[in-house]
């Protein structure tokens, strides 16, 4: 049987600290999301939304 090893407690704590305290970038703007998804290529999506 293969013997499994566990990381040291301090290595796990360091990993969790890096993971939970990592700086995350803010989400992209709506226009950037549309560009990434290619929605500006669809003619209907380029029309301004109608006022209710």
VMD Tcl script that draws the C-alpha trace (Angstrom):
set ca {
  {0.00 0.00 0.00}
  {1.19 3.52 -0.75}
  {1.91 5.61 2.27}
  {0.31 9.06 2.22}
  {1.98 12.04 3.81}
  {0.47 15.11 5.36}
  {1.96 18.60 5.17}
  {3.14 20.21 8.38}
  {0.64 22.26 10.30}
  {2.57 25.48 9.70}
  {2.63 24.85 5.92}
  {-1.14 24.44 5.90}
  {-1.57 27.64 7.90}
  {0.72 29.57 5.52}
  {-1.19 28.22 2.53}
  {-4.55 29.18 4.04}
  {-3.27 32.66 4.93}
  {-2.07 33.22 1.36}
  {-5.34 31.91 -0.02}
  {-7.70 33.89 2.21}
  {-5.72 37.14 2.22}
  {-4.90 37.22 -1.48}
  {-5.93 40.43 -3.15}
  {-8.61 39.82 -5.71}
  {-9.20 42.04 -8.69}
  {-12.60 43.71 -8.89}
  {-15.03 42.13 -11.35}
  {-14.89 43.45 -14.93}
  {-17.33 46.12 -16.08}
  {-20.52 45.15 -17.89}
  {-19.07 46.44 -21.17}
  {-15.93 44.32 -20.68}
  {-18.07 41.22 -19.98}
  {-20.08 41.86 -23.15}
  {-16.85 42.22 -25.12}
  {-15.39 39.00 -23.67}
  {-18.58 37.06 -24.47}
  {-18.76 38.54 -27.97}
  {-22.19 40.02 -27.38}
  {-21.32 43.22 -29.25}
  {-21.14 41.09 -32.40}
  {-24.89 40.41 -32.23}
  {-26.71 43.33 -33.94}
  {-29.70 43.14 -31.55}
  {-27.43 43.69 -28.55}
  {-26.06 46.97 -29.94}
  {-29.48 48.62 -29.84}
  {-30.23 50.81 -26.83}
  {-32.78 49.37 -24.42}
  {-36.32 50.68 -24.84}
  {-37.73 52.89 -22.11}
  {-40.76 51.32 -20.37}
}
mol new
graphics top color blue
foreach p $ca { graphics top sphere $p radius 0.5 }
foreach p [lrange $ca 0 end-1] q [lrange $ca 1 end] { graphics top cylinder $p $q radius 0.2 }
display resetview
